Amino acid sequence: MEPVVLVIAAAVLVIVAGLLAIYVLNRRSATVLEGFPSKYPEDKDKACLQNFNFLSEVVQLQTNKTVDHYDVTIVGAGPGGATCAYYLSKAGWNVLLLEKKKFPRDKYCGDAVCKTGIEILMDMGIYDSLIKQNKGLVADCGGMVSPSGLSFIGRIKEGLGGIPAAMAIKRTHLDEAIAMSAKRVGADLQEEASVSEAVFCKEAGLWTVSLEDSDRKFKSRVLVCADGAPSRLATQLGIVTRPPDSTCSRAFVEGGTHCFDADGVVFYNKELLPGYCALFRHPNDELNFCCYIIPGNPRVKSEELADWHKFILEKDPSIVKALGDNYKIERMKAASLRLGGEKVSYGNHVLLVGDAAGMIDPLTGEGIHHAMEGGKIAAEFLDEALTLGNYDVEVMKVYHHRWMEKFGSDFKWSMLFCQMLYRFPILIDAATAAVQRKGDSFLLKWADIMTGRVPKLNMLRPEFSVVITYELIILLLTRLLGRPVTSTKKVN
Ligand SMILES: Cc1cc2nc3c(=O)[nH]c(=O)nc-3n(C[C@H](O)[C@H](O)[C@H](O)COP(=O)(O)OP(=O)(O)OC[C@H]3O[C@@H](n4cnc5c(N)ncnc54)[C@H](O)[C@@H]3O)c2cc1C
């Protein structure tokens, strides 16, 4: 070989190795706290305070740490905030959890909690009791209906890896259970405490949090905004700069009045794509009907949610069949969705968790499990940051990298897939046909991808792409030949 070729090859190798090293080092420095100086070294002594009234006293702790403030104030005790409070309190930090409502309180939702959320409930030790008390129903019989009416309903109870794929639980039960768990491990949960503002004092390095209709004020080193999709506090602080992206409806169908005989089914109506609707059964046979508006279809606007909700109930043949002629349904309720992840979920001494940070997957509109996972990631990060004693914006950015790396960076693929589903609904027909052919284990793997349990790019793996492409070709040929494609496959 010519020496000049060898030199060029060596140079290329060195450049590639250099770029790789920079990439690896950048990724490492993006997710570790090593190297940041400690600014509040006194913070690292954990306090084991329980039910302590910070308003009236300053305490000398066993650890010799004098405290007149909480380590962390969390605003909002939904799944995101309460999970964060649980893990931080369990790690021994002084956590204040402020919730504007009184538990048990409703939250408009589809009530479907998927694997990652169930796993965290198990880790908290509350899953079994929720099931035993008949508050949650593990979905055993579940599946999907495609835009052209292909359907598959399979057995999904024993999800891959032994954790159920999904359960339905009313938010009145779920959110109270998580918040009370956080309280049990030491979080100072204060209900009917609606936060009006939070002001940061740079000199003291402390937040002062004020409540509406009250003179009470609380101080803490770190603030976590977990106040849901409107993200009012983070907007007030200038971290979030846009309104929520979309909206979703919810209405309960009275048990015993419908004909739905599965536990959880996703219905893709062609007109509504990339949005969809879903039915989930509660333990008392009540159904939760939701209609998700997902951005991407210029003909489907958030403002027209009520019309779409009515249209689907009256005109979607699969929903009409599932509900029957005599079903009793409550008045439609609605709430907003903040999708796809906020670009910035941190600031000086402050983090955003759950819907407040846009932790809802754009492909599904689901965010309970991401809020819980995000809350856990925030708690683990803050455990390190409090031990280090530095909450500068550059340090807090590490948290953003961590949840992005775990699930948030996948949202861009979800957005792309949304566009593809809206433009080519036949892709969901093909996926449903593939599930029909391959059965329950394929459906469970599909569910893992859809719910962000594994990265969306797994769809490109041959076990999915080859089968779906095959079904796509069959469907295209069938349509070209003018044959009907509707078929149903259901377990007994
Ligand atoms: C109709 C609908 C259906 C949905 N269906 C599903 C589904 O089936 N599965 C799924 O996984 N996801 C679903 N989602 C998304 C899911 O509801 C959210 O992702 C989830 O609730 C996020 O949890 P969170 O803790 O971040 O916020 P939230 O659950 O909204 O909790 C925020 C908490 O903050 C409190 N709060 C707000 N402001 C203040 C304040 N100023 N002071 C004190 N407290 C305050 C609120 O009272 C609330 O308790 C649905 C959403 C909608 C709208």
The ligand as a MOL file (V3000), in Angstrom:
LIG
                    3D

  0  0  0     0  0            999 V3000
M  V30 BEGIN CTAB
M  V30 COUNTS 53 58 0 0 0
M  V30 BEGIN ATOM
M  V30 1 C -58.1340 13.5900 29.6330 0
M  V30 2 C -56.7450 13.0630 29.8300 0
M  V30 3 C -56.5150 11.6930 29.7360 0
M  V30 4 C -55.2490 11.1790 30.0070 0
M  V30 5 N -55.0780 9.8240 30.0020 0
M  V30 6 C -53.9030 9.2880 30.4040 0
M  V30 7 C -53.7740 7.8710 30.5560 0
M  V30 8 O -54.7020 7.0960 30.3710 0
M  V30 9 N -52.5590 7.3940 30.9340 0
M  V30 10 C -51.4960 8.2210 31.1740 0
M  V30 11 O -50.4070 7.7320 31.4910 0
M  V30 12 N -51.6160 9.5730 31.0670 0
M  V30 13 C -52.7940 10.1220 30.7190 0
M  V30 14 N -52.9300 11.4860 30.6600 0
M  V30 15 C -51.8030 12.3290 31.0650 0
M  V30 16 C -51.6950 12.3400 32.6130 0
M  V30 17 O -52.9150 12.7710 33.1670 0
M  V30 18 C -50.5630 13.2560 33.0620 0
M  V30 19 O -49.4160 12.9610 32.3110 0
M  V30 20 C -50.2630 13.0970 34.5510 0
M  V30 21 O -51.3630 13.4790 35.3220 0
M  V30 22 C -49.0450 13.9440 34.9150 0
M  V30 23 O -48.8340 13.9670 36.3020 0
M  V30 24 P -48.2310 15.2830 37.0160 0
M  V30 25 O -47.9970 14.8970 38.4230 0
M  V30 26 O -47.1180 15.8170 36.2290 0
M  V30 27 O -49.3930 16.3850 36.9140 0
M  V30 28 P -50.8600 16.3620 37.5100 0
M  V30 29 O -51.3760 14.9990 37.6060 0
M  V30 30 O -51.6180 17.3500 36.7040 0
M  V30 31 O -50.6860 16.9160 38.9820 0
M  V30 32 C -50.4030 18.2680 39.2380 0
M  V30 33 C -50.8090 18.5760 40.6710 0
M  V30 34 O -50.4130 19.9080 40.9790 0
M  V30 35 C -51.4450 20.5310 41.7160 0
M  V30 36 N -51.2710 21.9770 41.5630 0
M  V30 37 C -51.4440 22.7110 40.4400 0
M  V30 38 N -51.1800 24.0090 40.6750 0
M  V30 39 C -50.8360 24.0920 41.9870 0
M  V30 40 C -50.4810 25.1760 42.8370 0
M  V30 41 N -50.4160 26.4270 42.3850 0
M  V30 42 N -50.1990 24.9120 44.1350 0
M  V30 43 C -50.2630 23.6480 44.6300 0
M  V30 44 N -50.6120 22.5920 43.8690 0
M  V30 45 C -50.8960 22.8120 42.5690 0
M  V30 46 C -52.7170 19.9810 41.0990 0
M  V30 47 O -53.8480 20.1160 41.9570 0
M  V30 48 C -52.3220 18.5140 40.8600 0
M  V30 49 O -52.6240 17.7200 41.9840 0
M  V30 50 C -54.1780 12.0380 30.3340 0
M  V30 51 C -54.3810 13.4220 30.3740 0
M  V30 52 C -55.6430 13.9300 30.1340 0
M  V30 53 C -55.8710 15.4090 30.2050 0
M  V30 END ATOM
M  V30 BEGIN BOND
M  V30 1 1 1 2
M  V30 2 1 2 3
M  V30 3 2 2 52
M  V30 4 2 3 4
M  V30 5 1 4 5
M  V30 6 1 4 50
M  V30 7 2 5 6
M  V30 8 1 6 7
M  V30 9 1 6 13
M  V30 10 2 7 8
M  V30 11 1 7 9
M  V30 12 1 9 10
M  V30 13 2 10 11
M  V30 14 1 10 12
M  V30 15 2 12 13
M  V30 16 1 13 14
M  V30 17 1 14 15
M  V30 18 1 14 50
M  V30 19 1 15 16
M  V30 20 1 16 17
M  V30 21 1 16 18
M  V30 22 1 18 19
M  V30 23 1 18 20
M  V30 24 1 20 21
M  V30 25 1 20 22
M  V30 26 1 22 23
M  V30 27 1 23 24
M  V30 28 2 24 25
M  V30 29 1 24 26
M  V30 30 1 24 27
M  V30 31 1 27 28
M  V30 32 2 28 29
M  V30 33 1 28 30
M  V30 34 1 28 31
M  V30 35 1 31 32
M  V30 36 1 32 33
M  V30 37 1 33 34
M  V30 38 1 33 48
M  V30 39 1 34 35
M  V30 40 1 35 36
M  V30 41 1 35 46
M  V30 42 1 36 37
M  V30 43 1 36 45
M  V30 44 2 37 38
M  V30 45 1 38 39
M  V30 46 1 39 40
M  V30 47 2 39 45
M  V30 48 1 40 41
M  V30 49 2 40 42
M  V30 50 1 42 43
M  V30 51 2 43 44
M  V30 52 1 44 45
M  V30 53 1 46 47
M  V30 54 1 46 48
M  V30 55 1 48 49
M  V30 56 2 50 51
M  V30 57 1 51 52
M  V30 58 1 52 53
M  V30 END BOND
M  V30 END CTAB
M  END
